[in-house]
Structures are given as C-alpha cells and as structure tokens.
Amino acid sequence: MSEDNRLTSRIKRYAQVSTKLGGLATRYLGPQIFGMEVEDEKFSADITKALGGLKGPIMKIAQIMSTIPDMMPKEYVEEMAELQSNAPPMGWLFVRRRMRTELGEDWQSHFQNFDKEPFAAASLGQVHKAADLTGNTLACKLQYPDMSSVVEADLSQLKFILSIYQRYQGALKTEEVFAEISDRLREELDYENEARNIKIFSKILQGNSQVKIPKVYQDLSTNRLLTMAFNDGKKLTQVLEKPQEFRNVVAENLFNSWYKPFYQYGVLHGDPHLGNYSANQDGSINIYDFGCVRIFEPQLIEGVINLYKALQDNDQDLMVDSYEKWGFKNLNKDIIETLNLWASYLYEPLMDDRKRLINEELSSTKGKEIAIEIHKKLRAIGGITPPRSFVFLDRAAVGLGSAFMRLEAKLNWHNLFHELIEGVNIENIKKNQKEVTN
C-alpha cells in the first residue's frame, strides 16, 4: 500500500474514533469545568458503548482498560471480553489478495484446501482452516490489511481516551499504562514474534499432556501470516454445564499453564480472554494467540512472590521492597495502605489453605466495592502512577479469575500456588529464561 493510502487510512481512523470520543469529552469534561457532578457508572457505560461499536485495535485497548482497577466498573469487564469475537471478517477477495502478498501468486499450491470463510475473527486478523499437502489440518491466521496504520491511529486516540479518564477520575496517572499498551500492541502486529513466543511456551510446557500448544509451520508463515496446527476444542462457555470434577480439571490446567511460565520463567501470556483457550474431552486445554507475551525481569517475579509473604506475615519492610520490585515509586504510608487493599483481595484465595471457589461470592460485588474504596483513597492522595509491569499482570489475574468464576471451579489455590513457587529464586529464573529464549 502506498504512503498516500496509508495516510488516508490513518486519517479515516482518526476521524472514526475521534467522532465517537469527542462527544464524550464534551459531555463529561464540560460539566466538570462548571462544577457539575457526573455519575461514574454512566461515564464507564458510555465509554464501553463508544469503543464497543468500533473494530480493530481500539477494541483490544478497551478490553485492557476494562481490567485495570477503577478504569471501568467490573460489570463492564465481561462485556468488553466479548467484543473481540464480533469483528467483521474480510471477504474472500481480500483474503486471496492478502495470501498472494504473503506467500506469492501460487499460494494455493501449498494447500490441499483452504476454507473461504474464517472460523474465527478478532481485532487484528482472522483465522482460516486449511490442510497442507500431507493432509495436516491447519489454522492460518491472516492479519487484516494495513493494520500498522490502524494501530498507530488508535494509539494516538488512546492518549485522548486516557486524558479524559485522568482528568475526570484523577486516581491513576496513565503515562506508563499508555507506554506498555503501545509496546505490546505493536508487538502483536509481528507474527514472527508470535511464532517465537509459541516456541518459548512449547519449551516451558513440554511433557505436559494437559496443555496443547500449536505447532508452527514456518514455511507457510510470514510476519503477517501465521500458520499453525489446528487444535480444536470446546469453548469455555460450552463446558459450564459439565460435572464439577471436569470443570476443576480444566481450571487447574488453566492455572498451571499460565502461572508455571510466569513464576518459574518470568514469562506471561498477557491475553487470557475466553476466546484464547478451549477444553478437550479429557479436560486438557488448548491455548491460542500468543501475540501478547511479556518477559519480565526476575526481580519482578521475586517481588510478586514476596508480596504474598509480606501480606501473610504483615511484614511492612518486605511490602515496601516488594512494591518497589513491581516498579511502584515514591511510596508512603497512605499509598502502601491503598495498594494493600488491592493486593489483599488479589492474593486472598492463595492464602486460604482449603478447597474453595476463587471468589466465594461468585460475583464482582466485592471486587467492585474494593475498587470504589481504592478509587476514593487514590484520589484523596493525589493519584498514583501504576508501573508498566502492572498493566498486563493485572489483566492476566482478572482474566483468569473471571474464567475460574465462570467455571465455578473448586480447588485448593493455596496448594497450586505453593507447588509452583517452591524453590523459585532469581538465579533459577535467569537460568530458565536463558534456556527457553535461546
């Protein structure tokens, strides 16, 4: 695509998003200037509606925002999680044109068959089922055209969204949030990077028959086309009526597949929405979409584990050290007390040594009440800047917690957590990272 066309695409995207959000800025910032009150939930509902009507990266951004405490009320999280499945697919003419661009004029000669209709469509691309020349069933993930321009346009508008939020709410300062979302979203455009992420997870989880990681077909992949083995399974929503024992197995596999890479290797799959995994008949799971993967410094993992110990022992010095390893700065007593409200809620199931639901109320009521209290305290102390590490760590915790709640899984989360962190230290994580990233 020519530079002129890219510029045209970006300008159109600016106009589309700006029109949606400009009205919100006028509606909510205007009354504030004149001292009028605005209802928080109405604000969040309107943001949800505006972003939900848009397709592409801005939709993914909306999902991320929905998992940051106090950015949006919890009742909107599930609505946001469903947005990604509603993106309209490319037609067959566009698909053929895109495949020629990626694999050449004779692209169809590489396949026995290639389905014209996608079986999955998401924010950055769509997936077609195919078969290679030896009969292997494939999933071909093809990026929508000119997504780099669309992403840059949407990131520019993200700054606008965050400025509305920061001026209206004042509880979170959003510079680091923007930087982290920007970097991760740009990474997701590079399917060669995603192929490397799949290789990392395959190494970490090799030998674990309960987690299926797709094989990548390198000769049929580019930086905008990712061809993988087709791992089919039932959507999470299709196993909710299964017996308790089955749902427990699925939940335990989810827990281990996400948190073994994190605690033992410092590697996090940062996009645990419901469409990114499925369950098989034996309760094993398939994981999809490895575009959003974050590799953390080992001291961050130490901070996450030590914060658990600090809360358990009410060790104030260890709390401060742990939050600093997370990346929080300029800590004082008020900030630490406020952060502890959030951390205590997040770690509470891990401290309870018994078989139980992840959230025994099976609702977001408690989480919402805590978010409101945190919001009030943060505004009172002038706001806080969450570190970059916080954005996707929190997203993963919220996303997985939501899945465990939907499954109504009853497990000893305390034991699962302790099994994974047993013997973990900075040197082990460094060694493990080196082994899987080389």
Buried (B, 14 or more C-beta within 10 A) or exposed (E): EEEEEBEBBBEEBBEBBBEBBBEBBEEBBEEEEEEEEEEBEEBBBBBBEBBBEBBBBBBBBBBBBBBBBBBBBBBBBBBBBEBBBEBEBBEEEBBBEBBEBBBEEEBBEBBBEBBEEBEBBBBBBBBBBBBBEEEEBBBBBBBBBBBBBBBBBBBBBBEBBBBBBBEBBBBBBBEBBBEBBBEBBBBBBBBBBBBBBBBBBBBBBEEBEBBBBBBBBEEBBBBBBBBBBBBEBBEBEEBEEBEEEBBBBBBBBBBBBBBBBBBBBBBBBBBBBBBBBBBBEEBBBBBBBBBBBBBBBBBBBBBBBBBBBBBEEEBEEBBBBBBBBBBBEEBEEBBBEBBBBBBEBBBBBBEEEEEBBBBEEEEBEBBBEBBBBBBEBBBEBEBBBBBBBBBBBBBBBBBBBBBBBBBBBBBBBBEBBEEBBEEBEEEBBBEBBEEBEE
